[in-house]
Amino acid sequence: MPKPLSKSLILSIMLLAVAAMPVAAQSGDITPPLAQATSTAGFLLLLPLGLLLLSISALPNAETDAPQAAITALTVWGIAVLAYFFAGFAFEFGGVAVSNPHPDFAELYWNWSPLSPSFGPNWGFVGLRGWMLLGAATTPGVYDLFLRHAALLGAVTVLPALALFHRAKWWQLAIFGAVGGAVIYPLAGNWVWSGGWLANLGINLQMGHGFVDAGIALPLVIAGVTTLTALWVTKPAAPVEPESPEAEETPEPADTFPETPMPTAYLPVLSLLGLGLVLWSWAFAANGQHIPTATDLAIPRAALNGSLGAFAGLTVAALYSQFTTAQIDVLMTARGAIAGLAITVAGAALMLPWQAVLLGAIAGALLPPVVYFIDRRLGLDDTITAGAMLAVPGTLGWLAVGLVADGSTGGGWNGVTGNITLDFPAQLNAQLLGAAVVIGWTMLSAWGTLRALKNRRR
């Protein structure tokens, strides 16, 4: 591995981390709450940077591909942010004033719905104000919200870009990133975090508090599902081998479970640095400032539970690798921590600490068999394990909200009176429907975009 390149990459990440740190206010300064929140928004930029470092360390030819793959993914993220600036933000938060009365959002009141009001209030589908952050969107609160979601958008785009690094041309990655930033992520965000129709399932269909994601599971699940869809669409055709009458297949014994292959840990220092940045970013994402419709969040408990879930996933994954390979695998352990975080973040503010530990342990235990299933059974060659590390645990975390909410917080969430409780099966039904819609939308839109680009190449 070229040492200068690695040192330069690590130094660049450290400089970005320092640049993201808040500037301390002078004694006696009085600043509005949203202006204070802006000082922490930069820390969310560490989330996609951490996922990037962790993922490039797992590339099959990391020693030679890491620098070019990393800068390609960062460029795709930049294109996605520009697309989000021109159109995506308006699509996501152009109607947020319907659910959030803050003066900074007062003019963002147009959330279009294909249904008439006779079907119920707030069936919002897409926002239509705030284009290019002009006019109604020139407020500190809007700027802060944009920066936070530009960071979350990075988590959505860098992993598919890395997965397609050797499978797609540069212009295809650029267009795919633009579509992700303008349409795929913003529409899902509108439905969940901007008073859209999934958030209002509780008001319109009496499904608990509607679909609830009180953390950052949405971008993590979209990242994982988009990556799996991209690998599926670009999956190379299996070579046709001539039949040999002399060769006889030896069937695998039905009563044995094939050994789960452990991913090789390339560039372990980058893996651990990436993990550290992701965990660091969660401490600032736990405040819910990226969710303008959030109400009554237990922020310290959210930060704690996400961390507990991550360490539980880390521990179980480490023990599994020690048991199966006689040594602790760095990459598998780091991925276990991310999976543990992904499964807890949606309901981290709504559950007890022991529940977060249990969920994190489940995510760590599921990681190896899910990796095996995706790679061997589905044949998708997900070398960065976006599916097993993000999509599967993040989805399970959504469902867990309907099973573990203890009723101590979340009052008024999505406009429903009272705290978020174990309202079975109403809340679970909302989580099931919301998860199915977001995953289905992500798969369909990513598949359609990539198929169109693939056909265009021909």
C-alpha positions as MATLAB code, in Angstrom:
seq = 'MPKPLSKSLILSIMLLAVAAMPVAAQSGDITPPLAQATSTAGFLLLLPLGLLLLSISALPNAETDAPQAAITALTVWGIAVLAYFFAGFAFEFGGVAVSNPHPDFAELYWNWSPLSPSFGPNWGFVGLRGWMLLGAATTPGVYDLFLRHAALLGAVTVLPALALFHRAKWWQLAIFGAVGGAVIYPLAGNWVWSGGWLANLGINLQMGHGFVDAGIALPLVIAGVTTLTALWVTKPAAPVEPESPEAEETPEPADTFPETPMPTAYLPVLSLLGLGLVLWSWAFAANGQHIPTATDLAIPRAALNGSLGAFAGLTVAALYSQFTTAQIDVLMTARGAIAGLAITVAGAALMLPWQAVLLGAIAGALLPPVVYFIDRRLGLDDTITAGAMLAVPGTLGWLAVGLVADGSTGGGWNGVTGNITLDFPAQLNAQLLGAAVVIGWTMLSAWGTLRALKNRRR';
ca = [
       0.000    0.000    0.000;
       1.426    3.429   -0.904;
       2.093    4.976    2.458;
       1.987    8.644    1.339;
      -1.536    8.186   -0.040;
      -2.778    6.585    3.157;
      -1.206    9.269    5.323;
      -2.693   11.986    3.126;
      -6.132   10.435    3.325;
      -6.009   10.163    7.133;
      -4.695   13.735    7.433;
      -7.523   15.009    5.211;
     -10.146   13.329    7.388;
      -8.573   14.787   10.549;
      -8.638   18.273    9.044;
     -12.296   17.856    8.093;
     -13.086   16.742   11.643;
     -11.368   19.820   13.088;
     -13.202   22.076   10.627;
     -16.508   20.598   11.774;
     -15.961   21.536   15.431;
     -18.199   24.255   16.864;
     -16.903   27.761   17.538;
     -17.375   28.668   21.201;
     -19.547   31.704   21.790;
     -18.089   34.563   23.778;
     -19.259   35.043   27.330;
     -22.589   36.828   27.485;
     -23.612   36.080   23.894;
     -27.266   35.196   23.443;
     -28.103   33.184   20.356;
     -31.413   31.683   19.174;
     -31.797   27.907   19.684;
     -31.491   27.121   15.975;
     -28.324   29.186   15.685;
     -26.847   27.237   18.575;
     -27.844   23.982   16.917;
     -25.934   24.973   13.796;
     -22.680   24.672   15.723;
     -23.248   20.904   16.019;
     -24.511   20.298   12.481;
     -20.988   19.935   11.119;
     -20.403   16.858   13.249;
     -22.936   14.945   11.156;
     -20.466   15.207    8.274;
     -18.396   12.650   10.154;
     -21.068    9.988    9.557;
     -20.529    9.542    5.797;
     -16.787   10.099    6.176;
     -16.648    7.299    8.748;
     -18.667    4.937    6.556;
     -16.380    5.821    3.667;
     -13.200    4.954    5.572;
     -14.670    1.742    6.918;
     -15.868    0.680    3.473;
     -12.749    1.437    1.448;
     -10.763   -0.693    3.869;
     -12.896   -3.645    2.706;
     -12.403   -3.206   -1.037;
     -10.883   -6.339   -2.636;
      -7.921   -4.321   -3.974;
      -7.830   -1.697   -1.272;
      -4.070   -1.152   -1.477;
      -4.393    0.211   -5.022;
      -8.059    1.225   -5.307;
      -8.661    3.049   -2.018;
      -7.538    6.587   -2.995;
      -9.400    6.689   -6.331;
     -12.474    4.945   -4.936;
     -12.618    7.364   -2.016;
     -12.373   10.510   -4.116;
     -14.933    9.114   -6.557;
     -17.403    8.483   -3.734;
     -16.795   11.959   -2.302;
     -17.428   13.503   -5.729;
     -20.690   11.578   -6.141;
     -21.706   12.863   -2.709;
     -20.934   16.401   -3.853;
     -23.104   15.969   -6.938;
     -25.921   14.605   -4.774;
     -25.680   17.619   -2.449;
     -25.927   20.014   -5.403;
     -28.984   18.140   -6.677;
     -30.431   18.364   -3.158;
     -29.739   22.105   -3.197;
     -31.504   22.692   -6.520;
     -34.543   20.466   -5.948;
     -34.202   17.790   -3.253;
     -34.557   20.070   -0.235;
     -37.770   21.561   -1.631;
     -39.154   18.104   -2.327;
     -38.352   16.996    1.228;
     -39.121   20.029    3.376;
     -41.151   22.325    1.125;
     -44.223   21.672    3.275;
     -42.704   21.306    6.727;
     -44.545   24.371    8.060;
     -47.713   22.288    8.153;
     -46.183   20.263   11.010;
     -43.653   22.697   12.493;
     -44.839   26.243   13.368;
     -41.322   27.642   13.894;
     -41.016   31.091   12.242;
     -37.961   29.986   10.253;
     -40.140   27.446    8.432;
     -43.263   29.607    8.130;
     -43.160   29.978    4.340;
     -42.473   26.285    3.646;
     -46.150   25.380    3.668;
     -46.788   23.619    0.347;
     -46.821   19.825    0.726;
     -48.679   18.497   -2.312;
     -50.932   15.459   -2.004;
     -52.615   13.396   -4.749;
     -55.588   12.813   -2.410;
     -58.361   15.244   -1.598;
     -58.837   16.431    2.023;
     -61.903   14.189    2.244;
     -59.548   11.235    2.736;
     -58.023   12.858    5.815;
     -55.563   15.667    6.616;
     -51.887   15.804    5.729;
     -51.513   13.091    3.099;
     -48.408   14.989    2.001;
     -46.398   13.416   -0.790;
     -43.885   16.014   -1.997;
     -42.903   19.538   -0.956;
     -42.948   22.354   -3.496;
     -41.286   25.348   -1.826;
     -37.730   26.287   -0.937;
     -36.042   25.831   -4.315;
     -32.296   26.579   -4.196;
     -32.787   27.938   -0.641;
     -34.220   31.168   -2.043;
     -37.115   33.303   -0.886;
     -38.933   31.455    1.882;
     -35.862   29.349    2.615;
     -33.420   32.163    3.489;
     -33.538   31.623    7.260;
     -31.009   30.269    9.791;
     -33.245   27.325   10.629;
     -33.475   26.269    7.004;
     -29.715   26.580    6.509;
     -29.111   24.425    9.570;
     -31.604   21.805    8.379;
     -30.032   21.720    4.913;
     -26.536   21.155    6.306;
     -27.702   18.255    8.461;
     -29.400   16.501    5.576;
     -26.510   17.172    3.214;
     -24.463   15.120    5.693;
     -27.066   12.345    5.916;
     -27.234   12.332    2.127;
     -23.556   11.436    2.156;
     -24.377    8.225    4.005;
     -26.898    7.439    1.257;
     -24.532    8.020   -1.669;
     -20.972    7.016   -0.755;
     -21.673    3.303   -0.242;
     -23.428    2.691   -3.594;
     -20.667    4.677   -5.299;
     -18.019    2.423   -3.755;
     -19.990   -0.710   -4.632;
     -20.226    0.421   -8.282;
     -16.649    1.690   -8.506;
     -15.595   -1.068  -10.930;
     -19.061   -1.775  -12.337;
     -20.187    1.585  -13.702;
     -18.717    4.441  -15.677;
     -18.068    7.815  -14.137;
     -21.003    9.561  -15.833;
     -23.367    6.828  -14.648;
     -22.254    7.309  -11.046;
     -22.709   11.070  -11.407;
     -26.284   10.750  -12.699;
     -27.131    8.124  -10.097;
     -25.870   10.435   -7.339;
     -27.920   13.328   -8.719;
     -31.092   11.213   -8.781;
     -30.419   10.078   -5.213;
     -29.993   13.652   -3.999;
     -32.917   15.101   -5.946;
     -35.548   12.371   -5.696;
     -34.833    9.068   -3.912;
     -33.798   10.333   -0.489;
     -35.895   13.550   -0.412;
     -39.231   11.881   -1.129;
     -38.698    9.238    1.556;
     -37.618   11.989    3.945;
     -40.764   13.959    3.162;
     -43.013   11.018    3.981;
     -41.235   10.272    7.279;
     -39.722   13.499    8.656;
     -41.630   16.366    7.052;
     -45.201   15.581    8.014;
     -45.790   13.380    4.984;
     -48.305   10.586    4.624;
     -46.314    7.902    6.455;
     -45.862   10.181    9.450;
     -49.618   10.793    9.518;
     -50.721    7.165    9.520;
     -51.656    7.676   13.163;
     -53.983   10.611   12.455;
     -55.508    9.262    9.266;
     -55.618    5.502    9.891;
     -55.249    5.274   13.693;
     -51.917    3.451   13.430;
     -50.333    4.527   16.711;
     -48.165    7.613   16.244;
     -47.669    6.947   12.561;
     -44.348    5.770   11.190;
     -41.618    6.700   13.666;
     -37.902    7.076   13.006;
     -36.504    9.127   15.877;
     -32.898    8.668   14.758;
     -30.985    8.201   11.505;
     -32.198    4.781   10.377;
     -33.761    6.254    7.224;
     -30.500    7.192    5.420;
     -28.786    4.025    6.658;
     -31.522    1.740    5.316;
     -31.716    3.649    2.026;
     -27.930    3.355    1.681;
     -28.021   -0.397    2.265;
     -31.004   -1.067    0.002;
     -29.626    1.158   -2.762;
     -26.292   -0.660   -2.637;
     -27.921   -4.090   -2.845;
     -30.118   -2.935   -5.731;
     -27.094   -1.518   -7.543;
     -25.204   -4.795   -7.121;
     -28.220   -6.721   -8.365;
     -28.682   -4.590  -11.503;
     -24.971   -4.643  -12.365;
     -24.409   -8.277  -11.438;
     -22.152   -9.814  -14.115;
     -23.566  -12.698  -16.070;
     -22.370  -16.097  -14.875;
     -19.974  -17.714  -17.361;
     -21.370  -20.708  -19.181;
     -19.167  -23.724  -18.642;
     -19.235  -26.643  -21.091;
     -20.783  -29.788  -19.774;
     -18.367  -32.549  -18.921;
     -19.845  -36.041  -18.769;
     -16.881  -37.270  -16.766;
     -17.290  -34.639  -14.050;
     -19.628  -35.514  -11.269;
     -20.933  -33.034   -8.753;
     -20.453  -33.847   -5.119;
     -23.484  -32.587   -3.242;
     -22.887  -30.774   -0.010;
     -24.081  -32.734    3.022;
     -27.492  -31.479    4.063;
     -26.746  -31.717    7.758;
     -23.787  -29.322    7.798;
     -23.787  -25.538    7.815;
     -21.085  -24.107    5.511;
     -18.460  -22.088    7.272;
     -19.151  -18.361    7.061;
     -16.273  -16.678    5.224;
     -14.747  -13.872    7.226;
     -13.998  -10.742    5.189;
     -10.301   -9.941    5.105;
      -9.387   -6.824    7.099;
      -7.500   -4.537    4.717;
      -6.195   -1.285    6.170;
      -7.432   -1.995    9.716;
      -6.476    1.438   10.984;
      -8.870    3.044    8.494;
     -11.588    0.619    9.610;
     -11.248    1.631   13.243;
     -10.954    5.315   12.410;
     -14.116    5.083   10.322;
     -15.946    3.358   13.162;
     -14.845    6.062   15.579;
     -16.130    8.832   13.318;
     -19.520    7.147   12.928;
     -19.935    6.712   16.689;
     -18.810   10.283   17.264;
     -21.363   11.601   14.775;
     -24.202    9.714   16.487;
     -23.643   11.649   19.705;
     -24.696   14.770   17.781;
     -27.366   13.177   15.579;
     -29.129   11.926   18.719;
     -30.437   15.437   19.431;
     -32.973   15.060   16.614;
     -32.236   18.491   15.094;
     -32.420   16.895   11.639;
     -36.095   16.007   12.278;
     -38.068   19.276   12.288;
     -41.249   17.421   13.319;
     -39.611   15.737   16.348;
     -41.191   16.363   19.754;
     -40.253   15.444   23.315;
     -37.024   13.530   22.639;
     -34.994   12.064   25.513;
     -31.682   13.151   23.999;
     -29.226   11.784   26.618;
     -30.972    8.409   26.579;
     -30.910    8.353   22.781;
     -27.166    9.040   22.691;
     -26.506    6.410   25.353;
     -28.695    3.688   23.839;
     -27.200    4.069   20.376;
     -23.719    3.700   21.843;
     -24.734    0.694   23.944;
     -26.205   -0.985   20.885;
     -22.994   -0.360   18.955;
     -20.786   -1.833   21.668;
     -23.071   -4.837   22.059;
     -22.907   -5.496   18.320;
     -19.139   -5.014   18.377;
     -18.699   -7.507   21.218;
     -20.858  -10.246   19.691;
     -19.242   -9.893   16.260;
     -15.769   -9.996   17.830;
     -16.604  -13.130   19.824;
     -18.029  -14.799   16.733;
     -14.899  -14.122   14.709;
     -12.711  -15.316   17.593;
     -14.715  -18.533   17.842;
     -14.723  -19.287   14.102;
     -11.239  -18.107   13.079;
      -9.276  -18.173   16.364;
      -8.664  -14.430   16.143;
     -10.677  -11.246   16.369;
     -11.336   -9.937   12.874;
     -10.986   -6.143   12.812;
     -13.350   -5.559    9.916;
     -16.066   -7.908   11.155;
     -15.878   -6.338   14.617;
     -16.199   -2.785   13.259;
     -19.115   -3.830   11.084;
     -20.783   -5.425   14.093;
     -20.623   -2.087   15.885;
     -22.220   -0.274   12.946;
     -24.948   -2.929   12.731;
     -25.606   -2.549   16.465;
     -25.925    1.191   16.019;
     -28.194    0.833   12.973;
     -30.658   -1.418   14.792;
     -31.053    0.944   17.763;
     -31.036    4.478   16.332;
     -34.669    4.600   15.155;
     -35.974    4.039   18.676;
     -32.956    4.906   20.804;
     -34.860    7.676   22.568;
     -37.866    5.435   23.191;
     -36.347    2.319   24.783;
     -34.590    1.259   27.975;
     -30.811    0.702   27.962;
     -31.069   -3.070   28.405;
     -33.275   -3.224   25.317;
     -30.632   -1.359   23.325;
     -27.990   -3.867   24.455;
     -30.228   -6.773   23.443;
     -30.969   -5.297   20.026;
     -27.293   -4.539   19.419;
     -26.344   -8.108   20.331;
     -28.963   -9.443   17.911;
     -27.546   -7.275   15.116;
     -24.007   -8.481   15.840;
     -25.127  -12.111   15.837;
     -27.074  -11.724   12.581;
     -24.230  -10.034   10.736;
     -22.184  -13.115    9.679;
     -25.106  -15.273    8.452;
     -26.642  -12.327    6.590;
     -23.276  -11.604    4.964;
     -23.140  -15.261    3.917;
     -26.704  -15.222    2.571;
     -26.227  -12.064    0.498;
     -22.843  -13.060   -0.901;
     -23.247  -16.799   -1.387;
     -26.967  -17.429   -1.816;
     -27.914  -14.223   -3.625;
     -24.530  -13.901   -5.327;
     -24.421  -10.109   -4.956;
     -20.782   -9.874   -3.795;
     -21.500   -7.109   -1.288;
     -17.884   -6.576   -0.275;
     -18.740   -3.524    1.841;
     -21.631   -5.387    3.539;
     -24.051   -2.485    3.209;
     -26.954   -4.920    3.248;
     -25.962   -6.856    6.363;
     -24.483   -3.848    8.168;
     -27.170   -1.245    7.432;
     -30.265   -2.407    5.524;
     -31.206   -5.461    7.594;
     -30.477   -4.097   11.109;
     -31.923   -0.688   10.240;
     -35.176   -2.303    9.101;
     -35.333   -4.438   12.236;
     -34.775   -1.274   14.257;
     -37.824    0.311   12.644;
     -39.925   -2.695   13.610;
     -38.494   -2.650   17.137;
     -40.083    0.774   17.713;
     -43.458   -0.950   17.693;
     -42.282   -3.522   20.240;
     -40.112   -1.723   22.820;
     -41.347    1.870   23.217;
     -41.806    2.327   26.977;
     -44.184    5.305   26.863;
     -41.931    7.741   28.711;
     -41.198   10.117   25.828;
     -42.259   11.127   22.320;
     -45.308   13.100   23.406;
     -47.190   14.594   20.456;
     -45.016   12.851   17.875;
     -46.559   13.203   14.390;
     -49.415   15.169   15.898;
     -50.789   12.286   17.976;
     -51.607   13.063   21.615;
     -49.626   11.233   24.306;
     -46.251    9.512   24.453;
     -45.171    6.751   22.065;
     -46.186    3.538   23.809;
     -46.384   -0.173   23.106;
     -49.652    0.293   21.205;
     -49.808   -3.220   19.800;
     -50.515   -3.915   16.982;
     -51.308   -0.381   15.768;
     -47.773    1.026   16.124;
     -46.192   -2.151   14.758;
     -48.511   -1.979   11.740;
     -47.385    1.588   11.091;
     -43.741    0.511   11.294;
     -44.320   -2.467    8.993;
     -46.117   -0.375    6.394;
     -43.565    2.414    6.565;
     -40.618    0.028    6.249;
     -42.216   -1.729    3.276;
     -42.946    1.572    1.519;
     -39.469    3.062    2.035;
     -37.679   -0.130    0.998;
     -39.990   -0.651   -1.968;
     -39.608    2.952   -3.110;
     -35.822    2.804   -2.782;
     -35.526   -0.468   -4.690;
     -37.893    0.605   -7.462;
     -36.374    4.047   -8.015;
     -32.769    2.817   -7.820;
     -33.530   -0.131  -10.112;
     -35.281    2.075  -12.673;
     -32.472    4.624  -12.700;
     -29.715    2.045  -13.032;
     -31.558    0.060  -15.690;
     -32.048    3.217  -17.746;
     -28.366    4.091  -17.402;
     -27.331    0.544  -18.263;
     -29.479    0.509  -21.401;
     -28.167    3.948  -22.363;
     -24.623    2.584  -22.286;
     -25.602    0.010  -24.873;
];
